[in-house]
Amino acid sequence: MTVYVSNLSFSVTDELLKGLFTGYGEVTSARVMTDKYTNRSRGFGFVEMPDDTAAQKAIDELNGKMVESRPIAVTQARPKKEY
């Protein structure tokens, strides 16, 4: 399952994001999205977890948790829209 994480502090790194989720199960990848021109964080990221049950537990427990002085929003990612 792919998990969408928003309201991230600009100081959150891929490693920190991965660390938040590893306590719930295996993390295939964790990526904070960055602006392609400035390379600065865009304030959101994606985490991929192969076990849907573990991913759902992470969503339930991490949604609203304070990370770097900000409450993060954690939900299941929706498929990218085709235009």
N, C-alpha and C positions, 0 to 999 in steps of 0.2 A: 504494500500500500504506500502511496505517496502522501506525505503530510505537508500541509502548507502552514508556515509559521510567519506571522506578521507582527508589526509594532516592535521590531527589533531595534535595539540601540545601534548606532553606527559603529560602535566598537566591537560588536559581536562578530567573531570569526567562524569559519567553517568548522574548525576544531572545537570551539566552544559549543556550537550548535549540535555537533555530533555527540559531544559529552553529555548534553542534556537528555538525549534519547537512549544512550547505550545502557542505562540502568533498567530499561524496559525490554530490551532484547537486541538482536543483531541489527546493526545499521549498515545498509549497503552503501549509501552515500548521504552526505549532508552538504548543502551548498547555500551560502548567502549570496543573493543576487547583487551584482554591482553595475553601476552605470558604465557603459562602454567607453565614454569619453573621459570621465574623471577617475574611474576605477574605485569610486566611493560606494559604500553600501547603499542599497535602495530601501533598506528597512524591512526586507522580507526574505524568506528562503524556503527551501524544500528539503525534506528528509525522506529517504526511501528505506522502508523496512519490509523484509520478506514475509514476516509473520503478521497477518492482519489483526489477530487478537492482541498481540503486544503493541501494535501501532494504535489500536483503539484505546488501550489502557493508557498509553502515553498521551493521547489526545485528551482523554478525560481528566488526567491528573495534572497535565502541564498547562492547559488552557486557563489563562488568568494569572499564572504564576509570575512573580516579579523576577525579572532577569535584567541585570545592569540597570536597576532602578526604574524599569518599565514593565507594565503588565503585558505579557505576550498573548497573542490570540493564536490558538492552535486548532486546525480543522483538517478534515480530509480534503486533499486537493481535487479540484474539478478538472475534467479534461480541457485542454486548450481549445478555444473556439477556432473553427475554420472560417475564414472570411472569403 
